[in-house]
Amino acid sequence: MKLVITVGSFLFRLGNRHIALQKMTGTISQHEGIELFSYIAKGHAKQQLTTWNRSYSSDITFKLTKESKLDRLFKKWGFADEIQTRDLKFDELIYIASDNAGFMRMIQSSSECRGLITELFSHGCIWVAGGGGFIQARFPGDQRSDNTIATLFAKLSKQIEQIEKQPSETDTFAWKALLTESLIWGFAGYAFASVLQWMRLREDVYVNSVELARSALIASTLAAVVLVAIIGYIFRKSSRGHRIIVESILVLAFAIPFGGTALYSEINIKMDRSPSNMVEAIVEGHYTQMHRVRSGRHYITYHIQVSNPKSSLILPQDIRISSQLYEKVNLYNRVRLDIGKGKLNHPWIREITAL
């Protein structure tokens, strides 16, 4: 189940962008001799948003937005490298997220193109984006009947279409970004699946689960820092890289406590090839405990309390066991615990047998 959810999260993120870019539905209209599609979407707080689309044969990937304080901050820190057109008004207003040399040359050289972009944003445009054979522009409210916006959008798409007549330029960012995002979200899916697994786990696995959790959090946090550093290095010279870095940090911040601990535990158990350490102990107490959950439901856990054997290994005072084993143990009976050393030196309970 964990593998299915993890791979599913990866593939969903990998394919989601392509699926979204190919959606060309809605109201059809003709402007400047070009067929455009417009549709209404729901934004924050159910705000209406109008998206204008045009399908055209191009693999150029870009996004134009109003330049934010965060964009300026990342440029100052060297994590974003945006082209400047020397058109001061345009450069202060628009943030150009693209690594396609042909697209950047067009923006720099064409005052008409910059003028169309500026006009679109003066009419409230939220963003203009392209990639995967499409170009889109989004506006707040219902703007489907606004011919001025449609005409400006159609003219801009014609300008961008001219890039296809220039020598082909390779833009590797899109695939690097997509694979990075997919891997990060795949790990988030693994973390979610691990939470589901823990919610159904009714037996103790580790001799010292607190120590395991502490070591796992330290190791996974350090690994996450290294991973973010690598992502930062890969995307440091891109105009779009800082957004991937921020997304990676946010997703990892939520996923690491669960996914990191689960992965650390999986390595410790699944890769353990140590010989069995058989330990015998006396059952000094046993009881059941009812746990109530939502909707009036409940579940029961089964516990035994054992004496610590005369060895260097200190067993937990209270061990949760299966209902089947609970039915076999009696007070002052002996039980045998098969303890694995653990690949990462965290002893774990392979099996408990009633004697």
Short mmCIF file of the C-alpha atoms (twelve columns), coordinates in Angstrom:
data_MODEL
# 
_entry.id   MODEL 
# 
loop_
_atom_site.group_PDB 
_atom_site.id 
_atom_site.type_symbol 
_atom_site.label_atom_id 
_atom_site.label_alt_id 
_atom_site.label_comp_id 
_atom_site.label_asym_id 
_atom_site.label_seq_id 
_atom_site.Cartn_x 
_atom_site.Cartn_y 
_atom_site.Cartn_z 
_atom_site.pdbx_PDB_model_num 
ATOM 1   C CA . MET A 1   0.000   0.000   0.000   1 
ATOM 2   C CA . LYS A 2   2.834   2.376   0.885   1 
ATOM 3   C CA . LEU A 3   4.561   1.652   -2.419  1 
ATOM 4   C CA . VAL A 4   1.344   2.258   -4.386  1 
ATOM 5   C CA . ILE A 5   0.683   5.594   -2.648  1 
ATOM 6   C CA . THR A 6   4.312   6.720   -3.048  1 
ATOM 7   C CA . VAL A 7   4.508   5.849   -6.756  1 
ATOM 8   C CA . GLY A 8   1.006   7.226   -7.297  1 
ATOM 9   C CA . SER A 9   2.012   10.592  -5.768  1 
ATOM 10  C CA . PHE A 10  5.099   10.714  -7.985  1 
ATOM 11  C CA . LEU A 11  3.176   9.896   -11.171 1 
ATOM 12  C CA . PHE A 12  0.323   12.283  -10.287 1 
ATOM 13  C CA . ARG A 13  2.751   15.173  -9.885  1 
ATOM 14  C CA . LEU A 14  4.661   14.149  -12.993 1 
ATOM 15  C CA . GLY A 15  1.532   13.940  -15.153 1 
ATOM 16  C CA . ASN A 16  -0.616  16.614  -13.529 1 
ATOM 17  C CA . ARG A 17  1.077   19.525  -15.261 1 
ATOM 18  C CA . HIS A 18  0.770   17.939  -18.703 1 
ATOM 19  C CA . ILE A 19  -2.892  17.086  -18.107 1 
ATOM 20  C CA . ALA A 20  -3.637  20.613  -16.925 1 
ATOM 21  C CA . LEU A 21  -1.904  22.230  -19.893 1 
ATOM 22  C CA . GLN A 22  -3.896  20.224  -22.400 1 
ATOM 23  C CA . LYS A 23  -7.294  21.328  -21.091 1 
ATOM 24  C CA . MET A 24  -8.612  23.490  -23.903 1 
ATOM 25  C CA . THR A 25  -12.295 23.772  -23.128 1 
ATOM 26  C CA . GLY A 26  -14.742 26.605  -22.571 1 
ATOM 27  C CA . THR A 27  -16.177 29.409  -24.675 1 
ATOM 28  C CA . ILE A 28  -14.614 29.639  -28.158 1 
ATOM 29  C CA . SER A 29  -14.106 33.040  -29.804 1 
ATOM 30  C CA . GLN A 30  -12.080 34.546  -32.665 1 
ATOM 31  C CA . HIS A 31  -9.715  37.489  -32.083 1 
ATOM 32  C CA . GLU A 32  -7.065  38.769  -34.499 1 
ATOM 33  C CA . GLY A 33  -7.774  35.680  -36.608 1 
ATOM 34  C CA . ILE A 34  -6.880  33.336  -33.725 1 
ATOM 35  C CA . GLU A 35  -9.166  30.860  -31.982 1 
ATOM 36  C CA . LEU A 36  -9.195  31.440  -28.224 1 
ATOM 37  C CA . PHE A 37  -10.815 29.508  -25.380 1 
ATOM 38  C CA . SER A 38  -12.030 31.144  -22.180 1 
ATOM 39  C CA . TYR A 39  -13.429 29.558  -19.044 1 
ATOM 40  C CA . ILE A 40  -14.266 30.414  -15.422 1 
ATOM 41  C CA . ALA A 41  -12.347 28.865  -12.532 1 
ATOM 42  C CA . LYS A 42  -12.691 29.227  -8.771  1 
ATOM 43  C CA . GLY A 43  -9.915  30.916  -6.822  1 
ATOM 44  C CA . HIS A 44  -9.385  31.758  -3.156  1 
ATOM 45  C CA . ALA A 45  -12.622 32.239  -1.189  1 
ATOM 46  C CA . LYS A 46  -14.548 31.053  -4.276  1 
ATOM 47  C CA . GLN A 47  -13.443 34.090  -6.263  1 
ATOM 48  C CA . GLN A 48  -14.225 33.861  -9.980  1 
ATOM 49  C CA . LEU A 49  -11.192 33.764  -12.254 1 
ATOM 50  C CA . THR A 50  -11.202 33.992  -16.048 1 
ATOM 51  C CA . THR A 51  -8.553  32.068  -17.967 1 
ATOM 52  C CA . TRP A 52  -7.865  32.769  -21.631 1 
ATOM 53  C CA . ASN A 53  -6.209  29.945  -23.606 1 
ATOM 54  C CA . ARG A 54  -4.637  29.561  -26.966 1 
ATOM 55  C CA . SER A 55  -3.289  26.303  -28.369 1 
ATOM 56  C CA . TYR A 56  -0.176  26.599  -30.532 1 
ATOM 57  C CA . SER A 57  2.758   24.415  -31.484 1 
ATOM 58  C CA . SER A 58  5.525   25.314  -29.043 1 
ATOM 59  C CA . ASP A 59  7.468   23.766  -26.198 1 
ATOM 60  C CA . ILE A 60  8.594   27.133  -24.791 1 
ATOM 61  C CA . THR A 61  7.973   27.295  -21.045 1 
ATOM 62  C CA . PHE A 62  7.558   30.658  -19.291 1 
ATOM 63  C CA . LYS A 63  5.509   32.511  -16.709 1 
ATOM 64  C CA . LEU A 64  5.050   36.257  -16.318 1 
ATOM 65  C CA . THR A 65  3.842   37.670  -12.999 1 
ATOM 66  C CA . LYS A 66  3.993   40.940  -11.115 1 
ATOM 67  C CA . GLU A 67  7.373   41.137  -9.421  1 
ATOM 68  C CA . SER A 68  6.944   40.549  -5.667  1 
ATOM 69  C CA . LYS A 69  9.113   41.404  -2.673  1 
ATOM 70  C CA . LEU A 70  9.983   37.701  -2.410  1 
ATOM 71  C CA . ASP A 71  11.199  37.695  -6.044  1 
ATOM 72  C CA . ARG A 72  13.430  40.701  -5.307  1 
ATOM 73  C CA . LEU A 73  14.731  39.058  -2.140  1 
ATOM 74  C CA . PHE A 74  15.705  35.836  -3.921  1 
ATOM 75  C CA . LYS A 75  17.376  37.835  -6.695  1 
ATOM 76  C CA . LYS A 76  19.357  39.710  -4.038  1 
ATOM 77  C CA . TRP A 77  20.424  36.433  -2.411  1 
ATOM 78  C CA . GLY A 78  21.498  34.982  -5.772  1 
ATOM 79  C CA . PHE A 79  18.881  32.191  -5.898  1 
ATOM 80  C CA . ALA A 80  17.073  33.767  -8.873  1 
ATOM 81  C CA . ASP A 81  18.637  35.069  -12.061 1 
ATOM 82  C CA . GLU A 82  16.083  37.077  -14.030 1 
ATOM 83  C CA . ILE A 83  16.871  38.832  -17.290 1 
ATOM 84  C CA . GLN A 84  16.644  42.632  -17.392 1 
ATOM 85  C CA . THR A 85  15.382  44.426  -20.512 1 
ATOM 86  C CA . ARG A 86  16.692  47.910  -19.602 1 
ATOM 87  C CA . ASP A 87  13.070  49.056  -19.799 1 
ATOM 88  C CA . LEU A 88  12.950  50.281  -16.184 1 
ATOM 89  C CA . LYS A 89  9.139   50.455  -15.921 1 
ATOM 90  C CA . PHE A 90  8.755   46.947  -17.347 1 
ATOM 91  C CA . ASP A 91  11.566  45.441  -15.234 1 
ATOM 92  C CA . GLU A 92  10.110  46.838  -12.000 1 
ATOM 93  C CA . LEU A 93  6.586   45.606  -12.821 1 
ATOM 94  C CA . ILE A 94  7.076   42.162  -14.416 1 
ATOM 95  C CA . TYR A 95  8.966   39.101  -13.211 1 
ATOM 96  C CA . ILE A 96  10.026  36.883  -16.135 1 
ATOM 97  C CA . ALA A 97  10.303  33.215  -15.193 1 
ATOM 98  C CA . SER A 98  11.859  31.465  -18.177 1 
ATOM 99  C CA . ASP A 99  15.131  29.847  -19.176 1 
ATOM 100 C CA . ASN A 100 14.458  29.744  -22.916 1 
ATOM 101 C CA . ALA A 101 17.043  31.931  -24.662 1 
ATOM 102 C CA . GLY A 102 14.771  32.636  -27.639 1 
ATOM 103 C CA . PHE A 103 11.928  33.842  -25.439 1 
ATOM 104 C CA . MET A 104 14.255  36.057  -23.408 1 
ATOM 105 C CA . ARG A 105 15.749  37.607  -26.560 1 
ATOM 106 C CA . MET A 106 12.251  38.419  -27.819 1 
ATOM 107 C CA . ILE A 107 11.315  40.140  -24.537 1 
ATOM 108 C CA . GLN A 108 14.541  42.135  -24.581 1 
ATOM 109 C CA . SER A 109 14.348  43.210  -28.209 1 
ATOM 110 C CA . SER A 110 10.610  43.738  -28.780 1 
ATOM 111 C CA . SER A 111 9.185   46.918  -27.274 1 
ATOM 112 C CA . GLU A 112 5.811   45.959  -28.816 1 
ATOM 113 C CA . CYS A 113 5.790   42.680  -26.900 1 
ATOM 114 C CA . ARG A 114 6.687   44.415  -23.627 1 
ATOM 115 C CA . GLY A 115 3.949   46.966  -24.287 1 
ATOM 116 C CA . LEU A 116 1.321   44.229  -24.771 1 
ATOM 117 C CA . ILE A 117 2.414   42.512  -21.549 1 
ATOM 118 C CA . THR A 118 2.287   45.797  -19.620 1 
ATOM 119 C CA . GLU A 119 -1.215  46.535  -20.968 1 
ATOM 120 C CA . LEU A 120 -2.463  43.087  -19.985 1 
ATOM 121 C CA . PHE A 121 -1.237  43.600  -16.427 1 
ATOM 122 C CA . SER A 122 -2.725  47.097  -16.306 1 
ATOM 123 C CA . HIS A 123 -6.096  45.388  -16.976 1 
ATOM 124 C CA . GLY A 124 -5.628  43.251  -13.840 1 
ATOM 125 C CA . CYS A 125 -3.830  40.229  -15.285 1 
ATOM 126 C CA . ILE A 126 -2.626  37.826  -12.574 1 
ATOM 127 C CA . TRP A 127 -0.213  35.861  -14.744 1 
ATOM 128 C CA . VAL A 128 0.605   34.886  -18.317 1 
ATOM 129 C CA . ALA A 129 2.081   31.407  -18.808 1 
ATOM 130 C CA . GLY A 130 3.069   29.061  -21.599 1 
ATOM 131 C CA . GLY A 131 4.416   25.555  -22.095 1 
ATOM 132 C CA . GLY A 132 3.482   22.206  -23.553 1 
ATOM 133 C CA . GLY A 133 1.857   23.721  -26.659 1 
ATOM 134 C CA . PHE A 134 -0.309  26.395  -25.036 1 
ATOM 135 C CA . ILE A 135 -0.386  29.957  -23.771 1 
ATOM 136 C CA . GLN A 136 -2.709  31.157  -20.980 1 
ATOM 137 C CA . ALA A 137 -3.554  34.387  -19.182 1 
ATOM 138 C CA . ARG A 138 -5.617  34.647  -15.972 1 
ATOM 139 C CA . PHE A 139 -7.731  37.555  -14.744 1 
ATOM 140 C CA . PRO A 140 -9.893  38.154  -11.666 1 
ATOM 141 C CA . GLY A 141 -13.688 38.112  -12.169 1 
ATOM 142 C CA . ASP A 142 -15.653 37.176  -15.277 1 
ATOM 143 C CA . GLN A 143 -13.742 38.719  -18.210 1 
ATOM 144 C CA . ARG A 144 -15.028 36.451  -20.968 1 
ATOM 145 C CA . SER A 145 -16.842 39.308  -22.716 1 
ATOM 146 C CA . ASP A 146 -13.934 41.763  -22.519 1 
ATOM 147 C CA . ASN A 147 -12.807 42.108  -26.142 1 
ATOM 148 C CA . THR A 148 -9.943  44.441  -25.213 1 
ATOM 149 C CA . ILE A 149 -8.284  41.799  -23.049 1 
ATOM 150 C CA . ALA A 150 -8.930  39.089  -25.649 1 
ATOM 151 C CA . THR A 151 -7.381  41.217  -28.409 1 
ATOM 152 C CA . LEU A 152 -4.301  42.046  -26.331 1 
ATOM 153 C CA . PHE A 153 -3.879  38.369  -25.443 1 
ATOM 154 C CA . ALA A 154 -4.234  37.303  -29.085 1 
ATOM 155 C CA . LYS A 155 -1.646  39.882  -30.220 1 
ATOM 156 C CA . LEU A 156 0.803   38.772  -27.530 1 
ATOM 157 C CA . SER A 157 0.386   35.114  -28.524 1 
ATOM 158 C CA . LYS A 158 1.248   36.079  -32.117 1 
ATOM 159 C CA . GLN A 159 4.436   37.760  -30.898 1 
ATOM 160 C CA . ILE A 160 5.435   34.703  -28.883 1 
ATOM 161 C CA . GLU A 161 4.672   32.455  -31.867 1 
ATOM 162 C CA . GLN A 162 7.428   34.208  -33.819 1 
ATOM 163 C CA . ILE A 163 10.017  32.542  -31.555 1 
ATOM 164 C CA . GLU A 164 9.369   29.280  -33.423 1 
ATOM 165 C CA . LYS A 165 10.973  30.860  -36.499 1 
ATOM 166 C CA . GLN A 166 14.227  31.380  -34.573 1 
ATOM 167 C CA . PRO A 167 16.894  28.690  -34.075 1 
ATOM 168 C CA . SER A 168 15.745  26.015  -31.641 1 
ATOM 169 C CA . GLU A 169 16.827  26.499  -28.030 1 
ATOM 170 C CA . THR A 170 16.895  23.755  -25.419 1 
ATOM 171 C CA . ASP A 171 15.223  24.501  -22.085 1 
ATOM 172 C CA . THR A 172 16.116  21.752  -19.610 1 
ATOM 173 C CA . PHE A 173 14.575  23.528  -16.632 1 
ATOM 174 C CA . ALA A 174 11.060  22.194  -17.181 1 
ATOM 175 C CA . TRP A 175 12.118  18.548  -16.889 1 
ATOM 176 C CA . LYS A 176 14.511  19.204  -14.004 1 
ATOM 177 C CA . ALA A 177 11.781  21.068  -12.125 1 
ATOM 178 C CA . LEU A 178 9.120   18.486  -12.878 1 
ATOM 179 C CA . LEU A 179 11.282  15.558  -11.783 1 
ATOM 180 C CA . THR A 180 12.363  17.387  -8.615  1 
ATOM 181 C CA . GLU A 181 8.775   18.264  -7.700  1 
ATOM 182 C CA . SER A 182 7.628   14.710  -8.458  1 
ATOM 183 C CA . LEU A 183 10.304  13.174  -6.223  1 
ATOM 184 C CA . ILE A 184 9.499   15.572  -3.373  1 
ATOM 185 C CA . TRP A 185 5.765   14.923  -3.650  1 
ATOM 186 C CA . GLY A 186 6.404   11.196  -3.987  1 
ATOM 187 C CA . PHE A 187 8.183   11.361  -0.618  1 
ATOM 188 C CA . ALA A 188 5.209   13.300  0.782   1 
ATOM 189 C CA . GLY A 189 2.960   10.457  -0.415  1 
ATOM 190 C CA . TYR A 190 5.251   7.983   1.356   1 
ATOM 191 C CA . ALA A 191 4.956   10.041  4.563   1 
ATOM 192 C CA . PHE A 192 1.140   10.057  4.275   1 
ATOM 193 C CA . ALA A 193 1.086   6.282   3.752   1 
ATOM 194 C CA . SER A 194 3.341   5.842   6.794   1 
ATOM 195 C CA . VAL A 195 0.892   7.811   8.952   1 
ATOM 196 C CA . LEU A 196 -1.920  5.508   7.784   1 
ATOM 197 C CA . GLN A 197 0.218   2.501   8.670   1 
ATOM 198 C CA . TRP A 198 0.997   3.792   12.180  1 
ATOM 199 C CA . MET A 199 -2.675  4.501   12.813  1 
ATOM 200 C CA . ARG A 200 -3.414  0.792   12.306  1 
ATOM 201 C CA . LEU A 201 -0.343  -0.529  14.145  1 
ATOM 202 C CA . ARG A 202 -1.429  -2.087  17.444  1 
ATOM 203 C CA . GLU A 203 1.802   -3.832  18.500  1 
ATOM 204 C CA . ASP A 204 5.142   -2.509  19.724  1 
ATOM 205 C CA . VAL A 205 8.045   -2.956  17.332  1 
ATOM 206 C CA . TYR A 206 11.017  -1.300  19.027  1 
ATOM 207 C CA . VAL A 207 12.694  -1.988  22.338  1 
ATOM 208 C CA . ASN A 208 13.204  1.796   22.698  1 
ATOM 209 C CA . SER A 209 10.912  3.655   20.308  1 
ATOM 210 C CA . VAL A 210 11.790  7.086   21.758  1 
ATOM 211 C CA . GLU A 211 15.479  6.625   20.962  1 
ATOM 212 C CA . LEU A 212 14.588  5.427   17.461  1 
ATOM 213 C CA . ALA A 213 12.396  8.492   16.842  1 
ATOM 214 C CA . ARG A 214 15.112  10.871  18.110  1 
ATOM 215 C CA . SER A 215 17.827  9.365   15.899  1 
ATOM 216 C CA . ALA A 216 15.462  9.226   12.893  1 
ATOM 217 C CA . LEU A 217 14.505  12.895  13.193  1 
ATOM 218 C CA . ILE A 218 18.140  14.000  13.461  1 
ATOM 219 C CA . ALA A 219 19.246  11.888  10.488  1 
ATOM 220 C CA . SER A 220 16.270  12.794  8.273   1 
ATOM 221 C CA . THR A 221 16.571  16.507  9.078   1 
ATOM 222 C CA . LEU A 222 20.247  16.491  8.100   1 
ATOM 223 C CA . ALA A 223 19.373  14.587  4.904   1 
ATOM 224 C CA . ALA A 224 16.655  17.141  4.115   1 
ATOM 225 C CA . VAL A 225 19.113  20.029  4.585   1 
ATOM 226 C CA . VAL A 226 21.572  18.357  2.206   1 
ATOM 227 C CA . LEU A 227 18.781  17.698  -0.308  1 
ATOM 228 C CA . VAL A 228 17.604  21.320  -0.220  1 
ATOM 229 C CA . ALA A 229 21.223  22.452  -0.664  1 
ATOM 230 C CA . ILE A 230 21.539  20.230  -3.756  1 
ATOM 231 C CA . ILE A 231 18.241  21.560  -5.158  1 
ATOM 232 C CA . GLY A 232 19.424  25.106  -4.460  1 
ATOM 233 C CA . TYR A 233 22.685  24.429  -6.310  1 
ATOM 234 C CA . ILE A 234 20.903  22.925  -9.326  1 
ATOM 235 C CA . PHE A 235 18.431  25.807  -9.692  1 
ATOM 236 C CA . ARG A 236 20.539  28.709  -8.409  1 
ATOM 237 C CA . LYS A 237 21.023  30.325  -11.838 1 
ATOM 238 C CA . SER A 238 17.410  30.006  -12.973 1 
ATOM 239 C CA . SER A 239 14.704  32.666  -12.970 1 
ATOM 240 C CA . ARG A 240 12.253  29.970  -11.831 1 
ATOM 241 C CA . GLY A 241 14.488  28.076  -9.413  1 
ATOM 242 C CA . HIS A 242 13.627  29.909  -6.200  1 
ATOM 243 C CA . ARG A 243 10.002  28.790  -6.471  1 
ATOM 244 C CA . ILE A 244 11.085  25.144  -6.674  1 
ATOM 245 C CA . ILE A 245 13.353  25.696  -3.660  1 
ATOM 246 C CA . VAL A 246 10.523  27.235  -1.597  1 
ATOM 247 C CA . GLU A 247 8.095   24.442  -2.595  1 
ATOM 248 C CA . SER A 248 10.679  21.774  -1.697  1 
ATOM 249 C CA . ILE A 249 11.329  23.328  1.732   1 
ATOM 250 C CA . LEU A 250 7.610   23.586  2.553   1 
ATOM 251 C CA . VAL A 251 6.772   20.035  1.443   1 
ATOM 252 C CA . LEU A 252 9.802   18.534  3.209   1 
ATOM 253 C CA . ALA A 253 9.014   20.466  6.413   1 
ATOM 254 C CA . PHE A 254 5.666   18.651  6.625   1 
ATOM 255 C CA . ALA A 255 6.865   15.277  5.313   1 
ATOM 256 C CA . ILE A 256 10.173  14.805  7.162   1 
ATOM 257 C CA . PRO A 257 8.812   14.155  10.695  1 
ATOM 258 C CA . PHE A 258 6.683   11.258  9.410   1 
ATOM 259 C CA . GLY A 259 8.367   10.099  6.208   1 
ATOM 260 C CA . GLY A 260 11.898  10.508  7.565   1 
ATOM 261 C CA . THR A 261 11.148  8.490   10.682  1 
ATOM 262 C CA . ALA A 262 9.383   5.800   8.639   1 
ATOM 263 C CA . LEU A 263 12.237  5.516   6.121   1 
ATOM 264 C CA . TYR A 264 14.841  5.350   8.896   1 
ATOM 265 C CA . SER A 265 12.830  2.585   10.563  1 
ATOM 266 C CA . GLU A 266 12.403  0.686   7.280   1 
ATOM 267 C CA . ILE A 267 16.177  0.704   6.712   1 
ATOM 268 C CA . ASN A 268 16.818  -0.416  10.285  1 
ATOM 269 C CA . ILE A 269 14.395  -3.367  10.024  1 
ATOM 270 C CA . LYS A 270 14.369  -4.436  6.353   1 
ATOM 271 C CA . MET A 271 18.154  -4.401  5.983   1 
ATOM 272 C CA . ASP A 272 18.836  -6.105  9.330   1 
ATOM 273 C CA . ARG A 273 20.764  -9.373  8.787   1 
ATOM 274 C CA . SER A 274 21.943  -9.817  12.373  1 
ATOM 275 C CA . PRO A 275 21.547  -13.199 14.154  1 
ATOM 276 C CA . SER A 276 18.607  -13.623 16.519  1 
ATOM 277 C CA . ASN A 277 19.093  -12.660 20.151  1 
ATOM 278 C CA . MET A 278 16.706  -14.856 22.157  1 
ATOM 279 C CA . VAL A 279 15.667  -13.327 25.476  1 
ATOM 280 C CA . GLU A 280 13.361  -14.961 28.020  1 
ATOM 281 C CA . ALA A 281 11.307  -12.984 30.536  1 
ATOM 282 C CA . ILE A 282 8.524   -13.581 33.059  1 
ATOM 283 C CA . VAL A 283 5.063   -12.055 32.543  1 
ATOM 284 C CA . GLU A 284 4.434   -9.935  35.651  1 
ATOM 285 C CA . GLY A 285 1.213   -8.347  34.460  1 
ATOM 286 C CA . HIS A 286 -1.215  -8.252  31.544  1 
ATOM 287 C CA . TYR A 287 -4.213  -6.095  30.694  1 
ATOM 288 C CA . THR A 288 -6.334  -4.707  27.850  1 
ATOM 289 C CA . GLN A 289 -7.045  -1.060  27.102  1 
ATOM 290 C CA . MET A 290 -9.939  0.443   25.139  1 
ATOM 291 C CA . HIS A 291 -9.270  3.479   22.929  1 
ATOM 292 C CA . ARG A 292 -12.174 5.570   21.727  1 
ATOM 293 C CA . VAL A 293 -12.059 7.335   18.366  1 
ATOM 294 C CA . ARG A 294 -14.488 9.511   16.438  1 
ATOM 295 C CA . SER A 295 -18.040 8.475   15.567  1 
ATOM 296 C CA . GLY A 296 -18.325 6.422   18.764  1 
ATOM 297 C CA . ARG A 297 -15.970 3.726   17.489  1 
ATOM 298 C CA . HIS A 298 -13.197 2.151   19.535  1 
ATOM 299 C CA . TYR A 299 -10.347 -0.330  19.369  1 
ATOM 300 C CA . ILE A 300 -8.572  -2.465  21.983  1 
ATOM 301 C CA . THR A 301 -4.847  -2.890  22.601  1 
ATOM 302 C CA . TYR A 302 -3.329  -5.835  24.486  1 
ATOM 303 C CA . HIS A 303 -0.431  -5.365  26.889  1 
ATOM 304 C CA . ILE A 304 1.991   -7.433  28.945  1 
ATOM 305 C CA . GLN A 305 4.479   -6.304  31.573  1 
ATOM 306 C CA . VAL A 306 7.627   -8.398  31.790  1 
ATOM 307 C CA . SER A 307 10.616  -8.685  34.084  1 
ATOM 308 C CA . ASN A 308 13.917  -7.532  32.677  1 
ATOM 309 C CA . PRO A 309 16.303  -10.414 31.919  1 
ATOM 310 C CA . LYS A 310 19.808  -10.589 33.318  1 
ATOM 311 C CA . SER A 311 21.449  -9.123  30.239  1 
ATOM 312 C CA . SER A 312 22.663  -5.819  28.867  1 
ATOM 313 C CA . LEU A 313 19.398  -5.422  26.963  1 
ATOM 314 C CA . ILE A 314 16.732  -3.431  28.823  1 
ATOM 315 C CA . LEU A 315 13.206  -4.353  27.746  1 
ATOM 316 C CA . PRO A 316 10.324  -1.864  27.876  1 
ATOM 317 C CA . GLN A 317 8.202   -2.248  31.015  1 
ATOM 318 C CA . ASP A 318 4.992   -2.334  28.990  1 
ATOM 319 C CA . ILE A 319 4.772   -4.121  25.620  1 
ATOM 320 C CA . ARG A 320 1.774   -4.038  23.297  1 
ATOM 321 C CA . ILE A 321 1.139   -7.444  21.737  1 
ATOM 322 C CA . SER A 322 -1.383  -9.080  19.381  1 
ATOM 323 C CA . SER A 323 -4.728  -10.409 20.611  1 
ATOM 324 C CA . GLN A 324 -3.692  -13.936 19.544  1 
ATOM 325 C CA . LEU A 325 -0.585  -13.865 21.756  1 
ATOM 326 C CA . TYR A 326 -2.534  -12.269 24.615  1 
ATOM 327 C CA . GLU A 327 -4.835  -15.299 24.734  1 
ATOM 328 C CA . LYS A 328 -1.817  -17.600 25.208  1 
ATOM 329 C CA . VAL A 329 -0.018  -15.788 28.037  1 
ATOM 330 C CA . ASN A 330 -0.819  -16.049 31.733  1 
ATOM 331 C CA . LEU A 331 0.548   -14.304 34.791  1 
ATOM 332 C CA . TYR A 332 4.043   -15.508 35.760  1 
ATOM 333 C CA . ASN A 333 4.381   -17.494 32.523  1 
ATOM 334 C CA . ARG A 334 7.542   -17.128 30.499  1 
ATOM 335 C CA . VAL A 335 7.794   -15.557 27.052  1 
ATOM 336 C CA . ARG A 336 10.648  -15.646 24.565  1 
ATOM 337 C CA . LEU A 337 11.495  -12.489 22.614  1 
ATOM 338 C CA . ASP A 338 13.419  -12.689 19.341  1 
ATOM 339 C CA . ILE A 339 15.355  -9.394  19.261  1 
ATOM 340 C CA . GLY A 340 17.065  -8.126  16.127  1 
ATOM 341 C CA . LYS A 341 20.056  -5.813  16.465  1 
ATOM 342 C CA . GLY A 342 18.859  -3.534  13.676  1 
ATOM 343 C CA . LYS A 343 20.885  -2.298  10.706  1 
ATOM 344 C CA . LEU A 344 21.191  1.116   12.379  1 
ATOM 345 C CA . ASN A 345 21.688  -0.405  15.860  1 
ATOM 346 C CA . HIS A 346 18.157  0.091   17.143  1 
ATOM 347 C CA . PRO A 347 17.014  -3.271  18.631  1 
ATOM 348 C CA . TRP A 348 13.567  -4.352  17.502  1 
ATOM 349 C CA . ILE A 349 11.179  -7.190  18.404  1 
ATOM 350 C CA . ARG A 350 10.997  -9.747  15.608  1 
ATOM 351 C CA . GLU A 351 8.685   -12.128 17.416  1 
ATOM 352 C CA . ILE A 352 7.284   -12.923 20.875  1 
ATOM 353 C CA . THR A 353 6.469   -16.541 21.739  1 
ATOM 354 C CA . ALA A 354 4.564   -17.794 24.800  1 
ATOM 355 C CA . LEU A 355 6.363   -20.712 26.517  1 
# 
